[in-house]
Amino acid sequence: MFRAGATARLLIVGQAPGRRVHETGIPWNDPSGDVLREWLALDRAAFYDTKRIAIIPAGLCYPGTVEGADLPPPPRCAPLWHPRFRAALPRIELTLLVGSYAQIYYLGDRRKKTLAETVRAFREYLPEFLPLPHPSWRNKAWLARNPWFAREVLPALRRRVKALKSRAHMKLLASLASPYTRKVRVVLAEKKIECELELVDVQPADNPVNAYNPLGKVPTLVLDDGAALYDSRVIVDFLDARSPISRLIPDETRDRVAVRRWEALADGVLDAGLLVRYESQRDKKERSKDWSDKQVARMHRALEVMARDLEGKPWCHNDRYSLADIALGCCVGWLDFRKPGEVDWHAQYAGLAQHYRKLMERPAFVDTVPQAPKPK
Ligand SMILES: N[C@@H](CCC(=O)N[C@@H](CS)C(=O)NCC(=O)O)C(=O)O
């Protein structure tokens, strides 16, 4: 017995259907389900909304009872079915492991000696998993013995579930020409995070972004509660931490700062390129050649360092695709598009061109190629 829609972002893995659930054909349709819904602060409509929540127990079928007690799920069930379900549910961001059977399958050796210790150490398993005790009436005494559960775990659980619910309404104020916006869009696509795109024109001094971001720049990410995040570096940080799918920023400090240095370099080339572009749009007699030359020289120095650091490597940092590659791709893709200072990076930095071709094999890059705004 299971309920799941391909867009679900929360997965609830319980034990196995009990007799009442088996008879009604609805998972968690029993007093345990009522307690679980209270823990999650969700009503029945929200709980059974398969577009948002998938419910797949460790054992899919009713295993029967012996002397009134439900039998445990057969151990072969989860390894057989869960990988298939997970492959069909690419958007799951948080998996609630309700009871020890779900924890055995998903956490394996990462479990502590007792269920209570595992649950109490819940922060260790986030953002991917959150272990919970089984909310059955038999566990009432457990809950009384462990008051920290209501104090520490439930508020964290409710916060996460609420955040998942509201995430659908995130809105990215964007421009299809902006390379920084592209960086955020590639991250959204790689991490399979849904987000509405609102195209805005940031040219006029009085533009609609100002109301959310005093800097009046795109990208700006507006959350459900109206809070706004900027700039692109802060937004990608937020998005990467929100979902465990395709981690793009490493946890370990040295790796993380190495990836972020790549990003700073790629963004720095763009900052200089934009200045060159803005300068070229001024009246001819007002343009400063020295100023533009300084920016172009800066771009060349940075491109040279990037080409050198990439030499002989499959990816910018270590052996995996990361935000460093995304930042580099968005940088050189934009140079192609706007050609500030006529920098011929294809010829001069062949390694970067080759890397961009490789990135353009990814749908996230193909779908976000910069486009000029439509003339009004
Ligand atoms: N550091 C910012 C740069 C954002 C930025 O400069 N965006 C440009 C579009 S590519 C913009 O909004 N420009 C409007 C303006 O400068 O008035 C980021 O990473 O998000």
The ligand as a MOL file (V3000), in Angstrom:
LIG
                    3D

  0  0  0     0  0            999 V3000
M  V30 BEGIN CTAB
M  V30 COUNTS 20 19 0 0 0
M  V30 BEGIN ATOM
M  V30 1 N 26.3740 40.1470 -7.7440 0
M  V30 2 C 25.0440 40.0900 -8.2970 0
M  V30 3 C 25.0310 40.7180 -9.6780 0
M  V30 4 C 23.6340 40.8590 -10.2360 0
M  V30 5 C 23.5860 41.7730 -11.4260 0
M  V30 6 O 24.4690 42.5940 -11.6540 0
M  V30 7 N 22.5170 41.6380 -12.2030 0
M  V30 8 C 22.3310 42.5080 -13.3380 0
M  V30 9 C 21.7340 41.7500 -14.5240 0
M  V30 10 S 22.9210 40.7050 -15.2510 0
M  V30 11 C 21.3190 43.5710 -12.9860 0
M  V30 12 O 20.3180 43.2880 -12.3670 0
M  V30 13 N 21.6030 44.8000 -13.3710 0
M  V30 14 C 20.7160 45.8780 -13.1670 0
M  V30 15 C 21.4410 47.1150 -12.8040 0
M  V30 16 O 22.6540 47.0570 -12.5490 0
M  V30 17 O 20.7830 48.1530 -12.7750 0
M  V30 18 C 24.5840 38.6210 -8.3200 0
M  V30 19 O 25.4470 37.7380 -8.2880 0
M  V30 20 O 23.3760 38.3390 -8.3140 0
M  V30 END ATOM
M  V30 BEGIN BOND
M  V30 1 1 1 2
M  V30 2 1 2 3
M  V30 3 1 2 18
M  V30 4 1 3 4
M  V30 5 1 4 5
M  V30 6 2 5 6
M  V30 7 1 5 7
M  V30 8 1 7 8
M  V30 9 1 8 9
M  V30 10 1 8 11
M  V30 11 1 9 10
M  V30 12 2 11 12
M  V30 13 1 11 13
M  V30 14 1 13 14
M  V30 15 1 14 15
M  V30 16 2 15 16
M  V30 17 1 15 17
M  V30 18 2 18 19
M  V30 19 1 18 20
M  V30 END BOND
M  V30 END CTAB
M  END
